[in-house]
Amino acid sequence: MTGAEPGNGTAVVTGASSGIGAATARRLAADGWDVVVGARRLDRLREVAEVIGARALPLDVTDTASVEAFCAEVPYCRLLVNNAGGALGRDPIERFDEDGWRWMYEANVLGVARMTRALLPALEAGGDGHVVVVGSIAGFDPYAGGAGYNAAKHGARAFTRVLRQELLGRPIRVTEIDPGFVETEFSLVRFGGDEGRASAVYEGMTPLTADDVADAIAWAVSRPSHVNVDELVLCARDQYLAQRVHRREPDPDAGR
Ligand code: NAP
C-alpha cells in the first residue's frame, strides 16, 4: 500500500446515516475530502452519500466481521471519524438493563477500537493520518440515570487518551470532540422512539446542531499537521456540562 491518494485524502465517517455523522460527512465533502460513510440503515446512508458524492458501505461497528469487510474496501485513509454510537435508557443503576449497557459498550467503546485497529495501517501509510473520536461531556461529567452511557463514554475517553500516547512519534493525530446537547436522533434512540421524552430534553433551551459539531470537527482536522487538538468540549450557551441547563419559561403571550 502506498500513501498516494487524490485531493484532500480519504475520510471515513462512521454512523453517517443521521445527526452528527451525516453533517460531518457533508462538511468534509464540501472541504474537499473523498468521503466514505458507514452505518446500518443503508437506505438513509445512501441518501446522505448521494447528495455529496460519497461512497456508502454497510457498517455495524458492534460486529467485527462487518468492520473488517468495511475497512477492506478502504485501501487509503487519511481521516477516521469515529462517530457511530449513542445511548440507551436513563434508568437508575438499581434497574439497569444489561442488554442496553452491553450495546452502549459495544458501539461507543469496542466499535471505536475495532474501527481504529482496522484502519491504523492505512492511516499511517499515508504519512499524515488523523483519528477523531466523538465522545461526550457524559465522558467526564457523569449524571444520575446516565451510568451506562457515562461508563461507555468514559471508556471512549480512556481509549482516546491511550491511543494518543501510543501513537506519539508516529504520523497520526488523535482528537476527541466532546459535545453537550445536540438535537439529532440521539434522544429519540435513547428513549426508544418516545418523541415526547426526546423533545423534552431540549425544551426551553437552544441546543447545538449537528452542523455545529461538524464545524468543530472540520476545524480540528484542518489544523497544520504538527498541531494536535487533543480535546474540544462544545456546549450550547444554555448548558454548563452535563448537569446544568438554563431553560427559559414558556412565553405566556405565545399563541395569543
Ligand atoms: P444519531 O442521530 O442517533 O446518530 C447516531 C448514528 O450512529 C446513526 O447514523 C446510526 O446509524 C449510527 N450507529 C448507531 N449504532 C451503530 C452501529 N452499531 N454501527 C454503525 N453505526 C451505528 O445521534 P448523534 O447525536 O448524531 O450521535 C453521534 C455521536 O455523537 C454518538 O457517538 C453520540 O454518543 C455522540 N454524542 C451525541 C450527543 C447528542 O446530544 N446528540 C452529545 C454528545 C455526544 P444506523 O442506526 O443507521 O446504524
Residues whose N, C-alpha, C, O or C-beta is under 5 A from the ligand:
A	BS01	NAP	G15 A16 S17 S18 G19 I20 G21 G38 A39 R40 R41 L59 D60 V61 T62 N83 A84 G85 G86 A107 V134 G135 S136 P179 G180 F181 V182 T184 E185 F186 V189
